[in-house]
Amino acid sequence: WIWVNRGQLKSNPPELIKTRLEEGAELIEVSNNHVKNFIDRVYDGGEPIAPIEAAHRTISIAHVANIGMRLGREQLEWDPKTETVHDDAAANAMLVREMRGEWSLD
C-alpha cells in the first residue's frame, strides 16, 4: 500500500516508495491547489485532477462508516450501484436529510 497525505508519503513495504518508474510510465498530474485546478478545467474543458466521481465514491465510504458508527452497527452492506445499504432502513434514512428553507431538488 501507499499512503499520501499533505506532503507525507509512507508505504508497505517501505522500499516501495524508492522504486523507480519504468520508461514511459504514466504519471499523475500534481496539484497543490485543487480549487484552482478545478476552475482552470472549467475554462479549458479538461478533466480536473480530482474528478467529482472519484471524490463522491471516496467520501461515500466515510459517510457509510459514520452512519454505521452512529447506529452502532458492526457491519453494513453498501451497494455502490444503488447507493443504498442492503436491508437497513435506519441506515438508508440517514443517507439524505431534509432540506432547509426553500431549497429543493425539484
Phi and psi in radians as a Rosetta constraint file:
Dihedral C 1 N 2 CA 2 C 2 CIRCULARHARMONIC -2.259 0.35
Dihedral N 2 CA 2 C 2 N 3 CIRCULARHARMONIC 2.325 0.35
Dihedral C 2 N 3 CA 3 C 3 CIRCULARHARMONIC -2.100 0.35
Dihedral N 3 CA 3 C 3 N 4 CIRCULARHARMONIC 2.156 0.35
Dihedral C 3 N 4 CA 4 C 4 CIRCULARHARMONIC -2.230 0.35
Dihedral N 4 CA 4 C 4 N 5 CIRCULARHARMONIC 2.243 0.35
Dihedral C 4 N 5 CA 5 C 5 CIRCULARHARMONIC -2.784 0.35
Dihedral N 5 CA 5 C 5 N 6 CIRCULARHARMONIC 2.020 0.35
Dihedral C 5 N 6 CA 6 C 6 CIRCULARHARMONIC 0.805 0.35
Dihedral N 6 CA 6 C 6 N 7 CIRCULARHARMONIC 0.937 0.35
Dihedral C 6 N 7 CA 7 C 7 CIRCULARHARMONIC 1.519 0.35
Dihedral N 7 CA 7 C 7 N 8 CIRCULARHARMONIC -0.084 0.35
Dihedral C 7 N 8 CA 8 C 8 CIRCULARHARMONIC -1.695 0.35
Dihedral N 8 CA 8 C 8 N 9 CIRCULARHARMONIC 2.490 0.35
Dihedral C 8 N 9 CA 9 C 9 CIRCULARHARMONIC -2.414 0.35
Dihedral N 9 CA 9 C 9 N 10 CIRCULARHARMONIC 2.127 0.35
Dihedral C 9 N 10 CA 10 C 10 CIRCULARHARMONIC -2.352 0.35
Dihedral N 10 CA 10 C 10 N 11 CIRCULARHARMONIC 2.710 0.35
Dihedral C 10 N 11 CA 11 C 11 CIRCULARHARMONIC -2.629 0.35
Dihedral N 11 CA 11 C 11 N 12 CIRCULARHARMONIC 2.828 0.35
Dihedral C 11 N 12 CA 12 C 12 CIRCULARHARMONIC -2.386 0.35
Dihedral N 12 CA 12 C 12 N 13 CIRCULARHARMONIC 1.955 0.35
Dihedral C 12 N 13 CA 13 C 13 CIRCULARHARMONIC -1.282 0.35
Dihedral N 13 CA 13 C 13 N 14 CIRCULARHARMONIC 2.700 0.35
Dihedral C 13 N 14 CA 14 C 14 CIRCULARHARMONIC -1.008 0.35
Dihedral N 14 CA 14 C 14 N 15 CIRCULARHARMONIC -0.515 0.35
Dihedral C 14 N 15 CA 15 C 15 CIRCULARHARMONIC -1.163 0.35
Dihedral N 15 CA 15 C 15 N 16 CIRCULARHARMONIC -0.334 0.35
Dihedral C 15 N 16 CA 16 C 16 CIRCULARHARMONIC -0.985 0.35
Dihedral N 16 CA 16 C 16 N 17 CIRCULARHARMONIC -0.674 0.35
Dihedral C 16 N 17 CA 17 C 17 CIRCULARHARMONIC -1.296 0.35
Dihedral N 17 CA 17 C 17 N 18 CIRCULARHARMONIC -0.143 0.35
Dihedral C 17 N 18 CA 18 C 18 CIRCULARHARMONIC -1.683 0.35
Dihedral N 18 CA 18 C 18 N 19 CIRCULARHARMONIC -0.030 0.35
Dihedral C 18 N 19 CA 19 C 19 CIRCULARHARMONIC -1.187 0.35
Dihedral N 19 CA 19 C 19 N 20 CIRCULARHARMONIC 2.295 0.35
Dihedral C 19 N 20 CA 20 C 20 CIRCULARHARMONIC -1.473 0.35
Dihedral N 20 CA 20 C 20 N 21 CIRCULARHARMONIC 2.440 0.35
Dihedral C 20 N 21 CA 21 C 21 CIRCULARHARMONIC -1.314 0.35
Dihedral N 21 CA 21 C 21 N 22 CIRCULARHARMONIC 2.621 0.35
Dihedral C 21 N 22 CA 22 C 22 CIRCULARHARMONIC -1.242 0.35
Dihedral N 22 CA 22 C 22 N 23 CIRCULARHARMONIC 2.697 0.35
Dihedral C 22 N 23 CA 23 C 23 CIRCULARHARMONIC -1.003 0.35
Dihedral N 23 CA 23 C 23 N 24 CIRCULARHARMONIC 2.297 0.35
Dihedral C 23 N 24 CA 24 C 24 CIRCULARHARMONIC 1.451 0.35
Dihedral N 24 CA 24 C 24 N 25 CIRCULARHARMONIC 0.090 0.35
Dihedral C 24 N 25 CA 25 C 25 CIRCULARHARMONIC -1.103 0.35
Dihedral N 25 CA 25 C 25 N 26 CIRCULARHARMONIC 2.517 0.35
Dihedral C 25 N 26 CA 26 C 26 CIRCULARHARMONIC -1.313 0.35
Dihedral N 26 CA 26 C 26 N 27 CIRCULARHARMONIC 2.213 0.35
Dihedral C 26 N 27 CA 27 C 27 CIRCULARHARMONIC -1.808 0.35
Dihedral N 27 CA 27 C 27 N 28 CIRCULARHARMONIC 2.644 0.35
Dihedral C 27 N 28 CA 28 C 28 CIRCULARHARMONIC -1.613 0.35
Dihedral N 28 CA 28 C 28 N 29 CIRCULARHARMONIC 2.387 0.35
Dihedral C 28 N 29 CA 29 C 29 CIRCULARHARMONIC -1.093 0.35
Dihedral N 29 CA 29 C 29 N 30 CIRCULARHARMONIC 2.487 0.35
Dihedral C 29 N 30 CA 30 C 30 CIRCULARHARMONIC -1.693 0.35
Dihedral N 30 CA 30 C 30 N 31 CIRCULARHARMONIC 2.374 0.35
Dihedral C 30 N 31 CA 31 C 31 CIRCULARHARMONIC -2.384 0.35
Dihedral N 31 CA 31 C 31 N 32 CIRCULARHARMONIC 2.132 0.35
Dihedral C 31 N 32 CA 32 C 32 CIRCULARHARMONIC -1.695 0.35
Dihedral N 32 CA 32 C 32 N 33 CIRCULARHARMONIC 0.041 0.35
Dihedral C 32 N 33 CA 33 C 33 CIRCULARHARMONIC -2.606 0.35
Dihedral N 33 CA 33 C 33 N 34 CIRCULARHARMONIC 1.542 0.35
Dihedral C 33 N 34 CA 34 C 34 CIRCULARHARMONIC -1.078 0.35
Dihedral N 34 CA 34 C 34 N 35 CIRCULARHARMONIC -0.595 0.35
Dihedral C 34 N 35 CA 35 C 35 CIRCULARHARMONIC -1.114 0.35
Dihedral N 35 CA 35 C 35 N 36 CIRCULARHARMONIC -0.844 0.35
Dihedral C 35 N 36 CA 36 C 36 CIRCULARHARMONIC -1.092 0.35
Dihedral N 36 CA 36 C 36 N 37 CIRCULARHARMONIC -0.729 0.35
Dihedral C 36 N 37 CA 37 C 37 CIRCULARHARMONIC -1.036 0.35
Dihedral N 37 CA 37 C 37 N 38 CIRCULARHARMONIC -0.741 0.35
Dihedral C 37 N 38 CA 38 C 38 CIRCULARHARMONIC -1.097 0.35
Dihedral N 38 CA 38 C 38 N 39 CIRCULARHARMONIC -0.841 0.35
Dihedral C 38 N 39 CA 39 C 39 CIRCULARHARMONIC -1.071 0.35
Dihedral N 39 CA 39 C 39 N 40 CIRCULARHARMONIC -0.753 0.35
Dihedral C 39 N 40 CA 40 C 40 CIRCULARHARMONIC -1.015 0.35
Dihedral N 40 CA 40 C 40 N 41 CIRCULARHARMONIC -0.712 0.35
Dihedral C 40 N 41 CA 41 C 41 CIRCULARHARMONIC -1.241 0.35
Dihedral N 41 CA 41 C 41 N 42 CIRCULARHARMONIC -0.529 0.35
Dihedral C 41 N 42 CA 42 C 42 CIRCULARHARMONIC -1.070 0.35
Dihedral N 42 CA 42 C 42 N 43 CIRCULARHARMONIC -0.777 0.35
Dihedral C 42 N 43 CA 43 C 43 CIRCULARHARMONIC -1.252 0.35
Dihedral N 43 CA 43 C 43 N 44 CIRCULARHARMONIC -0.685 0.35
Dihedral C 43 N 44 CA 44 C 44 CIRCULARHARMONIC -1.723 0.35
Dihedral N 44 CA 44 C 44 N 45 CIRCULARHARMONIC -0.075 0.35
Dihedral C 44 N 45 CA 45 C 45 CIRCULARHARMONIC 1.355 0.35
Dihedral N 45 CA 45 C 45 N 46 CIRCULARHARMONIC 0.135 0.35
Dihedral C 45 N 46 CA 46 C 46 CIRCULARHARMONIC -1.426 0.35
Dihedral N 46 CA 46 C 46 N 47 CIRCULARHARMONIC 3.115 0.35
Dihedral C 46 N 47 CA 47 C 47 CIRCULARHARMONIC -1.559 0.35
Dihedral N 47 CA 47 C 47 N 48 CIRCULARHARMONIC 2.205 0.35
Dihedral C 47 N 48 CA 48 C 48 CIRCULARHARMONIC -1.192 0.35
Dihedral N 48 CA 48 C 48 N 49 CIRCULARHARMONIC 2.785 0.35
Dihedral C 48 N 49 CA 49 C 49 CIRCULARHARMONIC -1.111 0.35
Dihedral N 49 CA 49 C 49 N 50 CIRCULARHARMONIC -0.490 0.35
Dihedral C 49 N 50 CA 50 C 50 CIRCULARHARMONIC -2.125 0.35
Dihedral N 50 CA 50 C 50 N 51 CIRCULARHARMONIC 1.465 0.35
Dihedral C 50 N 51 CA 51 C 51 CIRCULARHARMONIC -1.032 0.35
Dihedral N 51 CA 51 C 51 N 52 CIRCULARHARMONIC 2.523 0.35
Dihedral C 51 N 52 CA 52 C 52 CIRCULARHARMONIC -1.036 0.35
Dihedral N 52 CA 52 C 52 N 53 CIRCULARHARMONIC -0.610 0.35
Dihedral C 52 N 53 CA 53 C 53 CIRCULARHARMONIC -1.084 0.35
Dihedral N 53 CA 53 C 53 N 54 CIRCULARHARMONIC -0.747 0.35
Dihedral C 53 N 54 CA 54 C 54 CIRCULARHARMONIC -1.124 0.35
Dihedral N 54 CA 54 C 54 N 55 CIRCULARHARMONIC -0.738 0.35
Dihedral C 54 N 55 CA 55 C 55 CIRCULARHARMONIC -1.112 0.35
Dihedral N 55 CA 55 C 55 N 56 CIRCULARHARMONIC -0.754 0.35
Dihedral C 55 N 56 CA 56 C 56 CIRCULARHARMONIC -1.073 0.35
Dihedral N 56 CA 56 C 56 N 57 CIRCULARHARMONIC -0.833 0.35
Dihedral C 56 N 57 CA 57 C 57 CIRCULARHARMONIC -1.133 0.35
Dihedral N 57 CA 57 C 57 N 58 CIRCULARHARMONIC -0.633 0.35
Dihedral C 57 N 58 CA 58 C 58 CIRCULARHARMONIC -1.175 0.35
Dihedral N 58 CA 58 C 58 N 59 CIRCULARHARMONIC -0.831 0.35
Dihedral C 58 N 59 CA 59 C 59 CIRCULARHARMONIC -1.302 0.35
Dihedral N 59 CA 59 C 59 N 60 CIRCULARHARMONIC -0.418 0.35
Dihedral C 59 N 60 CA 60 C 60 CIRCULARHARMONIC -0.999 0.35
Dihedral N 60 CA 60 C 60 N 61 CIRCULARHARMONIC -0.693 0.35
Dihedral C 60 N 61 CA 61 C 61 CIRCULARHARMONIC -1.065 0.35
Dihedral N 61 CA 61 C 61 N 62 CIRCULARHARMONIC -0.777 0.35
Dihedral C 61 N 62 CA 62 C 62 CIRCULARHARMONIC -1.151 0.35
Dihedral N 62 CA 62 C 62 N 63 CIRCULARHARMONIC -0.716 0.35
Dihedral C 62 N 63 CA 63 C 63 CIRCULARHARMONIC -1.085 0.35
Dihedral N 63 CA 63 C 63 N 64 CIRCULARHARMONIC -0.786 0.35
Dihedral C 63 N 64 CA 64 C 64 CIRCULARHARMONIC -1.140 0.35
Dihedral N 64 CA 64 C 64 N 65 CIRCULARHARMONIC -0.684 0.35
Dihedral C 64 N 65 CA 65 C 65 CIRCULARHARMONIC -1.088 0.35
Dihedral N 65 CA 65 C 65 N 66 CIRCULARHARMONIC -0.746 0.35
Dihedral C 65 N 66 CA 66 C 66 CIRCULARHARMONIC -1.114 0.35
Dihedral N 66 CA 66 C 66 N 67 CIRCULARHARMONIC -0.697 0.35
Dihedral C 66 N 67 CA 67 C 67 CIRCULARHARMONIC -1.076 0.35
Dihedral N 67 CA 67 C 67 N 68 CIRCULARHARMONIC -0.782 0.35
Dihedral C 67 N 68 CA 68 C 68 CIRCULARHARMONIC -1.032 0.35
Dihedral N 68 CA 68 C 68 N 69 CIRCULARHARMONIC -0.755 0.35
Dihedral C 68 N 69 CA 69 C 69 CIRCULARHARMONIC -1.131 0.35
Dihedral N 69 CA 69 C 69 N 70 CIRCULARHARMONIC -0.778 0.35
Dihedral C 69 N 70 CA 70 C 70 CIRCULARHARMONIC -1.114 0.35
Dihedral N 70 CA 70 C 70 N 71 CIRCULARHARMONIC -0.573 0.35
Dihedral C 70 N 71 CA 71 C 71 CIRCULARHARMONIC -1.580 0.35
Dihedral N 71 CA 71 C 71 N 72 CIRCULARHARMONIC -0.076 0.35
Dihedral C 71 N 72 CA 72 C 72 CIRCULARHARMONIC 1.266 0.35
Dihedral N 72 CA 72 C 72 N 73 CIRCULARHARMONIC 0.456 0.35
Dihedral C 72 N 73 CA 73 C 73 CIRCULARHARMONIC -1.536 0.35
Dihedral N 73 CA 73 C 73 N 74 CIRCULARHARMONIC 2.415 0.35
Dihedral C 73 N 74 CA 74 C 74 CIRCULARHARMONIC -1.426 0.35
Dihedral N 74 CA 74 C 74 N 75 CIRCULARHARMONIC -0.418 0.35
Dihedral C 74 N 75 CA 75 C 75 CIRCULARHARMONIC -2.666 0.35
Dihedral N 75 CA 75 C 75 N 76 CIRCULARHARMONIC 2.437 0.35
Dihedral C 75 N 76 CA 76 C 76 CIRCULARHARMONIC -2.234 0.35
Dihedral N 76 CA 76 C 76 N 77 CIRCULARHARMONIC 2.488 0.35
Dihedral C 76 N 77 CA 77 C 77 CIRCULARHARMONIC -1.780 0.35
Dihedral N 77 CA 77 C 77 N 78 CIRCULARHARMONIC 1.796 0.35
Dihedral C 77 N 78 CA 78 C 78 CIRCULARHARMONIC -1.578 0.35
Dihedral N 78 CA 78 C 78 N 79 CIRCULARHARMONIC 2.289 0.35
Dihedral C 78 N 79 CA 79 C 79 CIRCULARHARMONIC -1.840 0.35
Dihedral N 79 CA 79 C 79 N 80 CIRCULARHARMONIC 1.844 0.35
Dihedral C 79 N 80 CA 80 C 80 CIRCULARHARMONIC -1.181 0.35
Dihedral N 80 CA 80 C 80 N 81 CIRCULARHARMONIC -0.365 0.35
Dihedral C 80 N 81 CA 81 C 81 CIRCULARHARMONIC -1.288 0.35
Dihedral N 81 CA 81 C 81 N 82 CIRCULARHARMONIC -0.785 0.35
Dihedral C 81 N 82 CA 82 C 82 CIRCULARHARMONIC -1.651 0.35
Dihedral N 82 CA 82 C 82 N 83 CIRCULARHARMONIC -0.176 0.35
Dihedral C 82 N 83 CA 83 C 83 CIRCULARHARMONIC 0.934 0.35
Dihedral N 83 CA 83 C 83 N 84 CIRCULARHARMONIC 0.865 0.35
Dihedral C 83 N 84 CA 84 C 84 CIRCULARHARMONIC -2.388 0.35
Dihedral N 84 CA 84 C 84 N 85 CIRCULARHARMONIC 2.822 0.35
Dihedral C 84 N 85 CA 85 C 85 CIRCULARHARMONIC -1.661 0.35
Dihedral N 85 CA 85 C 85 N 86 CIRCULARHARMONIC 2.234 0.35
Dihedral C 85 N 86 CA 86 C 86 CIRCULARHARMONIC -1.172 0.35
Dihedral N 86 CA 86 C 86 N 87 CIRCULARHARMONIC 2.212 0.35
Dihedral C 86 N 87 CA 87 C 87 CIRCULARHARMONIC 0.935 0.35
Dihedral N 87 CA 87 C 87 N 88 CIRCULARHARMONIC 0.759 0.35
Dihedral C 87 N 88 CA 88 C 88 CIRCULARHARMONIC -2.572 0.35
Dihedral N 88 CA 88 C 88 N 89 CIRCULARHARMONIC 1.543 0.35
Dihedral C 88 N 89 CA 89 C 89 CIRCULARHARMONIC -1.069 0.35
Dihedral N 89 CA 89 C 89 N 90 CIRCULARHARMONIC -0.671 0.35
Dihedral C 89 N 90 CA 90 C 90 CIRCULARHARMONIC -1.121 0.35
Dihedral N 90 CA 90 C 90 N 91 CIRCULARHARMONIC -0.737 0.35
Dihedral C 90 N 91 CA 91 C 91 CIRCULARHARMONIC -1.170 0.35
Dihedral N 91 CA 91 C 91 N 92 CIRCULARHARMONIC -0.749 0.35
Dihedral C 91 N 92 CA 92 C 92 CIRCULARHARMONIC -1.108 0.35
Dihedral N 92 CA 92 C 92 N 93 CIRCULARHARMONIC -0.596 0.35
Dihedral C 92 N 93 CA 93 C 93 CIRCULARHARMONIC -1.140 0.35
Dihedral N 93 CA 93 C 93 N 94 CIRCULARHARMONIC -0.425 0.35
Dihedral C 93 N 94 CA 94 C 94 CIRCULARHARMONIC -1.540 0.35
Dihedral N 94 CA 94 C 94 N 95 CIRCULARHARMONIC -0.043 0.35
Dihedral C 94 N 95 CA 95 C 95 CIRCULARHARMONIC -1.290 0.35
Dihedral N 95 CA 95 C 95 N 96 CIRCULARHARMONIC -0.401 0.35
Dihedral C 95 N 96 CA 96 C 96 CIRCULARHARMONIC -2.351 0.35
Dihedral N 96 CA 96 C 96 N 97 CIRCULARHARMONIC 2.759 0.35
Dihedral C 96 N 97 CA 97 C 97 CIRCULARHARMONIC -2.308 0.35
Dihedral N 97 CA 97 C 97 N 98 CIRCULARHARMONIC 2.754 0.35
Dihedral C 97 N 98 CA 98 C 98 CIRCULARHARMONIC -1.104 0.35
Dihedral N 98 CA 98 C 98 N 99 CIRCULARHARMONIC 2.384 0.35
Dihedral C 98 N 99 CA 99 C 99 CIRCULARHARMONIC -1.359 0.35
Dihedral N 99 CA 99 C 99 N 100 CIRCULARHARMONIC 2.555 0.35
Dihedral C 99 N 100 CA 100 C 100 CIRCULARHARMONIC -1.534 0.35
Dihedral N 100 CA 100 C 100 N 101 CIRCULARHARMONIC 2.664 0.35
Dihedral C 100 N 101 CA 101 C 101 CIRCULARHARMONIC 1.001 0.35
Dihedral N 101 CA 101 C 101 N 102 CIRCULARHARMONIC -2.338 0.35
Dihedral C 101 N 102 CA 102 C 102 CIRCULARHARMONIC -1.620 0.35
Dihedral N 102 CA 102 C 102 N 103 CIRCULARHARMONIC 0.117 0.35
Dihedral C 102 N 103 CA 103 C 103 CIRCULARHARMONIC -1.221 0.35
Dihedral N 103 CA 103 C 103 N 104 CIRCULARHARMONIC 2.502 0.35
Dihedral C 103 N 104 CA 104 C 104 CIRCULARHARMONIC -2.784 0.35
Dihedral N 104 CA 104 C 104 N 105 CIRCULARHARMONIC 2.905 0.35
Dihedral C 104 N 105 CA 105 C 105 CIRCULARHARMONIC -1.868 0.35
Dihedral N 105 CA 105 C 105 N 106 CIRCULARHARMONIC 0.234 0.35
